[in-house]
């Protein structure tokens, strides 16, 4: 691995859009690229728990809005709510579970450029820094802030991290790597 590019921001800030554009970038043509996200395992776990497997982006968008029932609960939640429930629940019990799953996937999938779609927690950034050191790879953190009105929930750790970055004068698509290296 030669380079890691990670996108940081809150839900809806344009991280996936920017990661997809980076995958298509002519600057990276000829390199073997791998696009992953910390949330990939959250989605897979949620799909397995609910026995729902969206195949297209449109089906996934519909999944997030549809109410599903789980046999261990008396009430239903939207797919988006289930994603948060499983993601936050496992992160609370096992703080590095999603980091470890991403790192394990990367270790067994050789690439030259790793593109991480959703670095939202400080410990995820630290895991990527460790991975870059381990592989002697350059690392770049890019801040996504397409919709800056998403910061109303300051109890949410990713929002607090993004707010702290914005308070330093950082704007959409700024390279914020130096903030994590100091």
Residue, then its C-alpha position, 0 to 999 in steps of 0.5 A: x500500500x502506497x497511500x491512504x485517503x480518508x474522508x471525514x465528516x458527519x452523515x450527509x456531508x458528501x463523504x461517499x460522493x467524494x470517495x467515489x469521485x476519487x476512485x474515478x480520478x485520473x490522478x489515480x488511474x493505473x493504481x490498484x484501488x480499494x474503497x472501504x468504509x468503517x460502516x461496511x461491516x455495520x451494514x453487513x451486520x444489520x442486513x444479516x440481523x434483519x435478513x434484508x439484502x439491498x443490491x442497488x443504491x436505490x434499494x439501499x435508500x429504500x431500506x433506510x426509510x422502511x420500517x423493519x421488525x426484529x424478532x427480539x424487539x416488540x417495535x419496528x425501526x427504520x433501516x437507518x435506525x437499525x444501522x445506528x442501533x447495531x453500529x453504536x451498540x457494538x461500538x459501545x461494548x467493543x469500541x474497536x470492533x468496526x476498526x478491527x474489521x476494516x483493518x482485517x479486510x484491508x490486510x487481506x486485500x492488496x491494493x496500492x491506494x486505500x480509499x476510506x469513505x467514512x472516518x467519523x470517530x477519533x479512534x478510526x483516524x488513529x487506526x488509519x494512522x497506525x495502518x499507514x505507519x505499518x505499511x509505510x504509506x502516505x496518508x491524507x485526511x479530507x474534510x467533507x462539509x457539503x451540508x454544514x447544517x448537520x451539526x445540531x446534535x452535539x451529543x453525537x461524537x462524530x458531530x463533535x469531532x467535525x465541529x472541532x475541525x470546522x472551528x479551526x477554519x477548515x472548509x469543505x474538501x480541505x486536507x486536514x492531515x496535519x491536524x492528526x499528525x500533530 
